[in-house]
C-alpha cells in the first residue's frame, strides 16, 4: 500500500515545482500564474529505505522493489473555492480521494514570484485554504441531514449511527474548527471516514523556504511549525528549488550537493517519514534470491492482514509467519544465521507486525 497524498496550497507557493522534483518528472507545469495545473497530476515515487538495500545484499536478491508513495498535485485553491471560484469545485473533489493533505505554504520572499493575496503571510494562507475546505465540508454535511432523517424514519440502522456524527462534525465546522476534532468512538471510525470530509484528513504542512533557509528554516516557517504543533499536525521545511535541482543530478552527485548546503538528505525523505508518522504506517520486508521488497502497512496490523497486502489468498489461507527482526537479520548475516541463532520466530494470527520485520508467510491454498 503506501499512501496517497494530495498536494494543496494557494497558487504560486511552489506546489508544482515540488511535485515535479519529487516525482522527477515535468508532468505538472510550474508557471508563475494561477491555475497552470488544469488537471490533477499523479506521480509515484519510490520510498527511500536504506534497510532494503542492506537486506538485498544479505539475501543476494536479484531485484530490489521499494514500496511506493503517490502524490496528487491539485491546482491552486483561492478564496471562494468552496463556492466554485477559480477551479474550486473540481479540485475540492480531488482532495476527498486522498489519504492525507500535504499543504505547501510559501515561506520565502521573492519579488519575481507574485502572491495571489499580495503579501507573504503563511498563517493567513493556511487559514484561507482551511476556511475553504471547512465551508465545502459544511455544505456537504448540511445536504445529508434531511436524507438521513428520512432513512431514520424508515428505521435504517446505519442512518441512525451516521446522523450524530454528521451533527457533531457540523457543529465543530460552524465554530471554525476542522472535522478531525470530532469526538467519536473507535467503532464509529469507519463510518466517520466514509463521510469523506476534507478537514478530517491528516495534514502535513510543507514550509517552502529559499535555499539559504533549507537546513534550519526561518521566521516564517517557525510560525507554521508552531501552528502545526497546536493542531496536532506535522510540518517539514523544504526548499522546492533545491529539490528540483537535486532531481536532475545523477545519484552519485546528490550527496555531495546536499553536503554543500548543510543537508543530510533530500526533502522527500523527511516528507515521507513525517507522512508515515502522521498516518500511522510502518514497513515490513520480504527477502529472497528473486527480490527484496518493502511493504507498507498500518501500525497495529496483525500478520494475516499484513500478508493480505501481498495477496488476498495469503490472508485467507494464513497458517503462520516466519519472522526475523531487521536488526537480527543484519547482525546474524541473513536468514540462515538468524535461524541458527534461534532468532527466526513462528508467529500466528494474533501477531502484531513490527516495523522492520523480515517475514515469510506460510499459507494453505
N, C-alpha and C positions, 0 to 999 in steps of 0.2 A: 504494500500500500504506500507509504509516503504520505504526503498531503498536498492539497491544492490550495494555494494562497492567491487571493485577489489583490493586486497592487492598485491602491486608490490614492487620490490626492487631488489638490487643485491643479489646474493647468500650469505648466512651466515650473514644476517643482523638481523635475528630474526623473519622473516615473519611467518614461520610455527609454531614457538614457540608461537607467539602472536595469530595466528589463533586457535591453539589448546586451548589456555587459554580462548579466547573469546567465543568459541563455546562449551567449556568444553567437548571436545572430543579429541580423539587421531587420528582423521581422516587423518590429514596430518602428514607425518613422518618428524620429526625435526631431522636432522642429520648434522654433520659437514662436508658436502661435497656438491658441486653444483648439481643441478638437482635431488635432492631426491624427489621432488614433480613431479611425472610423469604425472599425470592428475590434472586438476584444481579441488580443493576440495571446496565443497559448504557447508556452515554451516549457520544455522539460530539461532539467539539469541533473547530472549525477550527484548524489550526496557524497561529499568527500569524507572518507573514514580511513585513516592510516591503519587501523586494525585489520581491515580487509586485505590490504597489501601484505601485511605480515602473515596472515593466515594462508594466503595463496602460496607464499614461499614455502611455508612449512608443509602444506598439503600437496605441494608440487602440482598445483592446479593449472590446467591449460588456459583457462579463461577467468577473468575477474568481472563479476557483474554487480555493480553497486545498486543500491536502491535509488529511486528517482523522486524528485520533487517537481511539482507542476506549478508554474507561475502563470497567472492570467493578468495581462496588462489591460486595465479598464480605463477608458477615456476619462480625462479630467472632469471632475464634477465641479459645478459652480453653484453659487447661491440661487435657490429656486429650482434645483434639480428635481426635488420631490414633486414639484408641480409641472414638470416637463421642460423646464428651462434648459437651454443648451441641448445636450443629447441625454438628458437625465433619466427618463423612464427606461429607456433601452438598457442603460448601463447599471441602473439600480437592480434590474432583474438579474444581470450577470453576477452581481455581488452575492445574491441569495444562494448561488450554486457553489460557493467556495467554503472550505473548512475554516479558514482564518483570513483576517483582513491585514494586509501589510500596508500601513498608512504612511506614505512618504511625505515628509514635512520639510519644507525649504528652510534650511538653517545657514544660508550663505547670502552675502551681499554681492550683487553683480549688476551694474548699471546697464549692461548689454542684454540682460535677460529680464523681460518685463514680468511684473507680478500682476495677476488678474485683479487683485484688490488694491494695487497701487502702493503697498507698503510691505515690509518684511516683518511679520509678526506670527511666529509659529503657533502660539496659543490660540490666536484668533482664527488661523487657518484650520486648526483641529476642530474648533467649535463650529465653524462653517460646515465642514463635512459631517460632523456628528449630528448637527441640527437637521440637515437634510435627510440623513438616514433615520433619525428618530421620527421626523414628520412622515416619511414614507411608511415606517412601521406602524405608526398610529393609524394612518389611512387604511392599511391592510387589516389591522385588528378590528377597527370600527365596522368594516364591511362584513366581518364574520359573526358579529354578535347576534343579529336577527336570525340568520340561518341556523346558528347553534341553538337559539331559543326554540325555534320551530322543531328541530330534531329532538330536543329535550321533551317537548310536549308529546312527541311520539315515542317517548321512553328509550331514546338512544343512549346507551351506556357511555360510549366514547365522548359524545357531546357533553354529557354531564361532567365528565372529567376535564374536558377541554375548556369549558366556559370560565371556571375560576382562574385558570392560568392566563387566559386571554384578558380577563378583567384586571388581574394583578399586574400584568405587564403594561397594560394600557394606563393604569393609574401611575405607574412609575414614569412612563413616557410623557404623560401630561405634566409631570413635575419637572421635566427636563432631564430625566435620568435614563440611562440606557437599559434595555430589556434584560441584559445579562445579570442585573442585580435582582431580578425576580426571585423571591424565595420559593423553593419548591422541594418536594420530597424526591429521594433518589428514584423511586418507582415512577415519578412523573417526568423524568428527564427525557425519555424517548419521545413522549407526546409533546413536550415543550419544544424539542428540537424540530419536530415536524411542522411547527408554526413558521419555520424558515425566516426568523427575524434577523435583520442585518445587525442590529445593535446587541444581539445576543451572542454574536460571534466573537471569539477571542481576537484581540488586537495587538499587533506588533508595530510600534512606531519606528520608522527608519528616518533618522535625522541625516539629511543630505547636507554635508558640510563642504567647504572648499578644501583644497589639497592640504593646506597648512594645518588644518584642524582635524585631519583624519585620524590621528593617533589618540588625541586627548579630548576632542570635541571643543565646543566653545560656549559662550554665554547663552546663545540661542538654543543649542542642543541641551544644555543643562535645564532649561525651562521645560523642555519636552520630557526629559528624564524624570523630573520632579512630578509632572502630571501623570506620567505612566505609573509611577510608584503609587500615587494616590488612588489610581483606578484599579490597581492590581494587574496592570498590563505590563508588557515588556518593551524595552527600547534598545536600539543599537545605533551607533554612529558609523556612517559610511560616506565616503566621497564617491558619488556616481561617476565623476570624471576619472578618478583613479581606477575604479573598477572597469571602466570602458578601455582604459589604457592597458590594464592587465590582460583583458580578454583577447587582445590581438598579439600578445607576446608568446613566444614558444615557452613550453613548460619549464625548460631549464633556466630561462632568464627571469622568470616570475619572482623566485625567491630573492634574487639579488636586487631586483627593482623594489620589492617590498621593504627590504632592509634599508635601502637608501632613504625611505620615507619613515623609518621607525616603526614599521608594521610587521607583526609576526606572521600574519596570514591574510588572505583576501577577505573582503567583507561578506562574501557569500557564506563562508564557513561560520561566521558569527551569526548571520541571519538564520541559518539552518539550525544551529544549536538553540538559539532563542525560540525559534518556531517549534522545535521538538519539545522544549520545556513547556512552552505555552499550551500545547495540545496534549501533553502527557504521553509522548511517544518514546519508544526505545527501539533498539536494533538487535536482532539475533542473526546468527550466521549458519550457513550450511557449507561444508568444505569437503571436496573430494578431488580425484585426479582430473575429472572433466571441468569442474568450475568451483570457484569460491564465490559465494553470493551473500549479499546482505538483504535482510527482510525487515521492514518496519511494521511494528505492531503497537497497540495501545498498552500503556502500563497497567498491570493487573490482569492481563490476558493469560488464560490457562493454556497448557500445552496443546490440547486438541484444537482450540481456536487458532493458535499460532500456526499449527500445521495446516489448517484450512486456508491460510493466506497463500500457501504454495499451491494447494489444490483441494477442492471440496471433498474429494474422495479420502484424502489424508485425515480430515476431521471425522468423517462418517465412520471410517474403519479404524480409528486410532486405537493402538494397543499400548504403546509406550514410547518414550522419547529418550534416546541415548544422549546424555547431556554432559558437556565439559565446560567449565567456566573459562572465559577467554584467557585470564591470567595463567591458569593451569595449563591450557593448551600450548601457550607460548613458552612458559617456563620449562615444560617437560618435552618440548620438541615435536609436538603434534599428537595425533590420536593414539598411536601405539604406545608412546611414552606415558601419556595420561592414563591409558588403560592399565599398563603395567604398574603404575604407581597407585592404582585404586582411585583415581580422580574422575573416572568415567562413571556417571550415575545413571541408573534406570529410573526415570520419573514417570508417574502415572497421570491420570486425567485431572487430578486436582493441583498439579504443579503449576505455580505461577512463574512464568518465564522472566528471567533477569536480563538486564542489558548486557550484551556481550556473550551470551550463551552460544556455544557451538553445538548444534543439535542435528541428530539423525533420527527420523521418525520411522517407527515400525507400525504398519497398518495392515488390516485384512481387506482383501478385495471384495 
